[in-house]
Amino acid sequence: MDSVRSDREALPPVPLALKILIAGGFGAGKTTLVSSLSEVRPLQTEEVLTGAGVGTDDVSGVEEKATTTVAMDFGRITINDDLQVYLFGTPGQDRFWFLWDELAFGALGAVVLADTRRLADCFPSIDYFEQRGIPFVVGVNCFDGARRFSLEAVRDALDLDPGVPLVLCDARDRQSGKLVLIELVEHVARQRGEPVPVG
């Protein structure tokens, strides 16, 4: 008996895990954001777009897109020995929405990526999180060559609640992505009435 107890005491503690969803429309940059943030090689379920998707997958505005996520993307960030963040990128097309409830279960919150070339594509994600009371922030992914709009104009176009944070980001840039995640964690803390670190 004593050896069993000492073996258990020797095991390292299991770190706390926070789950964050990365959502948005088709081609908004979800896979790219998970990839740029993850410290491990991300799990991706990308498949090549084929002729079978013609009439189903609207690629207007993102004609150069050749693949799509068919289940999820997964990445990990270690904050310290006691805390890890798991990133789950959701599929962007309607036909894969049956996966969302499973992916959203237990999530701390979500980042909704918005693409100003196809802004309406992020409405379903926003609606999903609003209806389920899951805290979220909106990151406007700044694509090369895309027309730029003020955050106020984007907020008005999305009809966002004034309390929902809206930030500019570049999904390709790790530091930019980290700032979006920090914004989300601070937003969740404010909603829960917890202190938010300054600086």
C-alpha positions in Angstrom: 0.0 0.0 0.0 2.7 2.5 0.9 4.5 2.0 -2.5 1.2 2.7 -4.3 0.8 5.9 -2.3 4.4 7.0 -3.0 4.0 6.3 -6.7 1.0 8.6 -6.9 2.8 11.3 -5.0 5.6 11.2 -7.5 3.4 12.0 -10.4 3.6 15.5 -11.7 0.4 17.6 -11.3 -1.9 17.8 -14.3 -1.9 21.4 -15.6 -5.1 23.3 -15.8 -6.4 23.4 -19.4 -8.3 26.3 -20.9 -10.2 25.6 -24.1 -10.6 28.4 -26.7 -12.5 28.2 -30.0 -11.3 29.9 -33.1 -14.4 30.5 -35.4 -15.5 32.5 -38.4 -16.5 32.1 -42.0 -15.0 30.0 -44.7 -11.5 31.3 -45.5 -11.4 33.8 -42.6 -8.0 32.6 -41.4 -8.9 30.1 -38.6 -6.4 27.4 -39.6 -3.7 30.1 -40.1 -4.3 31.6 -36.6 -4.2 28.2 -34.8 -1.0 27.3 -36.8 0.7 30.6 -35.9 -0.2 30.4 -32.2 0.5 26.7 -31.5 3.8 25.7 -29.9 3.3 22.1 -31.3 2.7 21.0 -34.8 -1.1 21.7 -35.1 -3.5 18.9 -35.9 -5.3 20.0 -39.1 -8.1 18.3 -41.0 -7.7 20.2 -44.3 -9.0 18.6 -47.5 -8.6 19.9 -51.0 -11.6 21.7 -52.5 -12.9 19.7 -55.4 -15.5 20.0 -58.1 -18.0 18.3 -55.7 -18.1 21.5 -53.7 -19.1 23.7 -56.7 -22.4 25.2 -55.9 -21.9 24.4 -52.2 -18.7 26.2 -51.3 -18.8 29.9 -52.1 -15.3 31.0 -52.9 -16.1 34.5 -54.1 -13.6 36.8 -52.5 -11.3 33.9 -51.6 -10.7 32.4 -55.0 -7.1 31.4 -54.2 -8.3 29.1 -51.3 -7.6 25.5 -52.3 -8.4 23.6 -49.0 -11.0 23.6 -46.3 -11.2 22.4 -42.7 -13.6 19.4 -42.5 -13.5 18.7 -38.8 -11.3 21.0 -36.7 -7.8 22.4 -36.2 -6.1 21.8 -32.8 -3.2 23.6 -31.3 -1.6 24.1 -27.8 0.0 26.9 -25.9 1.8 26.3 -22.6 1.6 29.3 -20.3 3.5 27.7 -17.5 3.8 24.3 -15.7 0.3 24.7 -14.3 -1.6 26.2 -17.3 -2.1 25.2 -20.9 -4.4 26.7 -23.5 -6.0 24.4 -26.1 -7.1 26.0 -29.4 -9.9 24.4 -31.4 -10.5 25.8 -34.9 -14.0 25.2 -36.0 -15.0 24.3 -39.6 -16.4 27.3 -41.4 -19.0 25.8 -43.7 -22.6 25.1 -42.8 -22.4 21.4 -43.6 -19.9 20.9 -40.8 -21.9 22.7 -38.1 -23.0 19.5 -36.5 -19.5 19.4 -34.9 -19.8 22.8 -33.2 -21.7 21.7 -30.1 -19.1 19.1 -29.3 -16.2 21.6 -29.9 -17.9 24.3 -27.8 -18.5 22.1 -24.8 -16.4 23.4 -21.9 -14.9 26.3 -23.8 -13.7 29.4 -21.9 -14.7 31.6 -24.9 -14.1 32.1 -28.6 -12.4 34.3 -31.1 -14.5 35.0 -34.2 -12.4 35.9 -37.1 -13.9 38.4 -39.5 -12.9 38.9 -43.1 -14.0 42.3 -44.4 -14.1 40.8 -48.0 -16.9 38.5 -46.8 -18.1 40.1 -43.5 -21.5 38.5 -43.5 -19.8 35.1 -43.2 -19.0 35.7 -39.5 -22.7 36.3 -38.6 -23.5 32.6 -37.9 -20.5 32.4 -35.5 -21.5 35.5 -33.7 -25.1 34.3 -33.5 -24.0 30.9 -32.2 -22.0 32.3 -29.3 -24.6 34.9 -28.4 -27.3 32.3 -28.3 -25.3 30.0 -26.0 -23.9 32.7 -23.8 -20.3 31.9 -24.7 -18.0 35.0 -24.3 -16.3 36.0 -27.6 -14.2 38.7 -29.2 -14.1 39.5 -32.9 -10.7 39.8 -34.6 -10.8 41.5 -37.9 -8.2 39.6 -39.9 -6.3 42.2 -42.1 -5.7 40.4 -45.4 -3.2 41.8 -47.9 -5.0 43.9 -50.5 -8.3 43.9 -48.7 -10.1 47.2 -48.2 -9.6 48.6 -44.7 -12.5 49.8 -42.6 -12.5 51.5 -39.2 -13.4 49.3 -36.2 -16.5 51.5 -35.7 -17.7 50.8 -39.2 -17.1 47.0 -38.7 -18.9 47.1 -35.3 -21.9 48.8 -36.9 -21.9 46.4 -39.9 -21.9 43.4 -37.5 -24.4 45.0 -35.1 -22.1 44.0 -32.2 -23.1 44.6 -28.6 -20.9 47.4 -27.3 -19.4 45.1 -24.7 -18.0 42.7 -27.3 -14.3 43.5 -27.9 -13.3 44.1 -31.5 -9.7 44.2 -32.6 -7.6 44.2 -35.7 -5.3 41.3 -36.2 -3.1 39.4 -38.6 -3.7 35.7 -38.3 -0.3 34.9 -39.7 1.5 36.8 -36.9 2.0 35.0 -33.6 2.2 38.2 -31.5 -0.9 39.6 -33.1 -2.8 36.4 -32.4 -1.6 36.4 -28.8 -3.0 39.9 -28.3 -6.4 38.7 -29.5 -6.3 35.8 -27.0 -5.3 38.2 -24.2 -8.3 40.4 -25.2 -10.6 37.3 -24.9 -9.2 36.3 -21.5 -9.6 39.8 -20.2 -13.1 40.0 -21.6 -14.1 36.7 -19.8 -12.5 38.0 -16.6 -14.5 41.2 -16.8 -17.7 39.3 -17.4 -17.1 37.2 -14.3 -16.2 40.2 -12.2 -12.6 39.0 -11.7 -9.7 41.5 -11.6 -8.0 42.1 -15.0 -4.3 42.8 -14.8 -3.2 46.2 -16.0 -0.2 46.6 -18.3 
